[in-house]
């Protein structure tokens, strides 16, 4: 028995080349004549004497940087063990129990299958051993939790992990209050979690409100509290209140026989309940309802049937098939409500037939003149997709206008001090430093993005500067001040208290 060193093995891979042809299950993408280190390894094992094969496998396993082993655009799924069969079900094949069958290298315990995916794809998967035992990939530490537990995650090289779902200790954090509400329409009690932003005030300027279906999953699996904290903290969205609603009978309430009663509860009981307890903006453009899968179905029904209450609807892979595509047909073929409802939808290319439905939904509404934001990603029907795109929906509905929400961390080019005093009445001071000659603007905005004052608007030499703002005549509230030098900008909050 012998072992190859990692450097020898990689050198061997470079010297030898073979062709590889693989086809993507979702796109039909074919790559020909692709030099493949993995295929060279397979050929090497097959050409070796039986007694030497395990040693070659051992050396290869030591050289692999991560599992699955990726040679873009090919992902090689690998399993080692004394089993009779291994299959790979997942997002890419509809979670079929037959999945992708793995091939065993003769006289070894090495199993593999090679599949082509888009370079920015992100997919959930598992292994099935002996046609019965579903397990995580033992060599892949990366998992994503879903409604049925964790799955292993395949992230291709160009996929960008969502920064906004992580807890950030440098931004202020909102709080969550637990509530219950009894519904006469459903003769049942619902559990709620209500997010209040860090600077929440019970008086003054009211807050937009976002209602989430599958509330506990949006919090626990979607990391939505972190998302909202980070978006507010980095000035990507306005301060908002978020209401997370946990269903009692999900399938029936979102898609079945209880959907009408649930809709009545939502509109006529839940919304007034929240409006009574909190300082909410009651305008339709200041409310949004968001849901995933069947939660998207009921969200679409609620907003379309009650556009005076909900002027914004977010759809995470909206599953419109219930009741013979009731929601889809109602919105696409019904009265045009383009002046009342805005949509933002996210779906994956690995969700057929839902993928085709969402494309048709998007095309139909755009043709009818609706404001419709959307994004299609190379992913499947999972919380891995939804948690990474909640920020897009929130920014579409409640983001600051262009030019106010830009946050660039460039401490060398510009630094901006916190205003002092803060809170203030009626004047406050600003200090900033620039290191390059350039055109400088320092402006004040309200939370709707409207310009309140321009304090600096001229070319300046490098150096330190101080500016005073007398806010006499400006009403109490939270404002934003933004310093821009060339292409760099920094935005911070300030508070006027009369």
Secondary structure, DSSP 8 states (H G I E B T S, - for coil): -----HHHHHHHHHH------EE-TTT--EE-S---HHHHHHHHHHHS-HHHHHHHHHHHHHH--SSSEEETTEEEEEEESS-S-EEE-BGGGTT-SS-EE-EE-TTSSEEEEEEE--TT-EEEE-EEETTTEEE--TT---EEEETTEEEEEEE-TT----GGGS--TTS---EEEEEEEEETTTTEEEEEEEEE-TT--SSSS-BEEEEESSHHHHHHTT-HHHHHHHHHHTTSB--EEEEEE--SSHHHHHHSTTHHHHHHIIIIIIHHHHHHHS-B--SGGGEEEEEETHHHHHHHHHHHHTTTT--EEEEES----HHHHHHHHHHHHS---TTT-EEEEEEETTSTTHHHHHHHHHHHHHHTT-EEEEEEES--SSHHHHHTTHHHHHHHHHB--TTTS-----TTTEEE---BSSSBSSEEEEEEEESS-EEEEEEEE-TTS-EEEEEEEEEE-SEEEEEEEE-TT--SEEEEEEEEETTEEEEEEEEE--
